[in-house]
C-alpha cells in the first residue's frame, strides 16, 4: 500500500507548471516593480530594485529549500541584509527610507516562496493538486496587495498616536527596523566595540560543526 501511495504522490507532484511560465513571469514582475516602486518611494531608485531582483532568485531558492525540511524561513534575515546594503549605498540623505523599502521588496519576494513551500508540504499529504495550490497562492497574494494597505491606512487614520511607544499600538517592529536602517546608513563605525569580531567568531563556531559533519560523512 505504501508503495502504491508513494507512486501516486510522486505522479501528482511531478505535474508542475512549465518552466517557461516562471521564466516569463519573474522578469515581468521585476519590470513592473522597477517602474512602479520608485514612484511610491522616491528614495528607492530603480537600479536598487534591479539589483535586488537580480540576486533574489538565489536567495529565494535557498530559503525555500531550507524551509522545506526545517519549517524555518529566514526571509526577515535577508530583509535585514537588504536594509544594511541599500542604506549604505543610498547614503545618509535617502538611506533610511531606501533601506526600509528595499527590505519590504526582499522580504516579500522570499517569504512568498517559503510560504508556498509550506503549503506544498501540507498538500503533499492529502494529494492536493500543486497547480491549484499555486493558483490560490497567486490569488491570495493579489488580495493581500489590496487588503494590507487598506488595513494600514485604516489604522493610520483612526489613531493619531499610531507608532508612539506609549500608545495602544506602539508598533515595536517599526522601531526596531527603523534603528537598523539608521545603523545601515551610519556604517560599521556605529556598531559597539568588538561587535564585528564577535560576529566573526560565532560565524566560525557555527560553520565548524557543519564542516566537521560533512567530513565525517565523506
Beta strands, then each sheet from edge to edge (+ up, - down):
end
